[in-house]
């Protein structure tokens, strides 16, 4: 008959092995140099109402292709309005990306008005890289002195800074240009 200490050790080993399986996730992904790192676009919405969110491409942003690759989380993610779509921007681990044109977009009057409305409502965007969120504003409104006129500024470039910790993405953030 096995001793109680050996059965206790067996139970503990079983629990530890089950916990190690449960703790593994995509968030601890380790990268090799120049391995593709995906930037996911998620949602946009007015700053003063964070519960009101829309798919990132509900605004007439450039879409690299019409074949969207989605990353779906659980039910909570979907109920929270998250719909991650691959940006298709070529980002390589530990490699700087030069400023370049991702796509060109001609704006008609309806698209311009859509962006103006978003800027007037202080719309923000949310991206994800390696399960880390990045936030920024779609644009800003510049009021002219002694005038009721306002200039709508749309941010057409996104400067994303990525910090590394050995073989992992440590943090990332967007800087307005």
Number of C-alpha atoms within 10 A of each C-alpha: 3 6 7 9 9 10 11 11 11 12 12 12 12 11 11 12 11 11 11 9 9 9 8 10 8 8 12 13 12 14 16 12 10 12 13 14 17 19 22 25 24 25 23 26 24 20 15 11 11 11 11 12 20 17 18 21 14 12 16 15 15 14 15 14 10 6 9 13 13 14 12 12 11 8 9 9 12 12 9 10 16 22 20 24 23 19 21 17 14 11 15 16 20 20 10 11 13 6 9 7 7 13 10 10 9 8 12 8 7 10 14 15 12 13 21 20 13 22 21 14 18 18 22 21 20 20 23 20 18 19 16 15 17 21 16 17 21 24 21 18 15 11 12 10 8 6 7 7 10 12 11 18 14 16 14 11 13 13 12 12 12 15 12 12 9 11 14 17 22 12 16 17 17 17 13 13 8
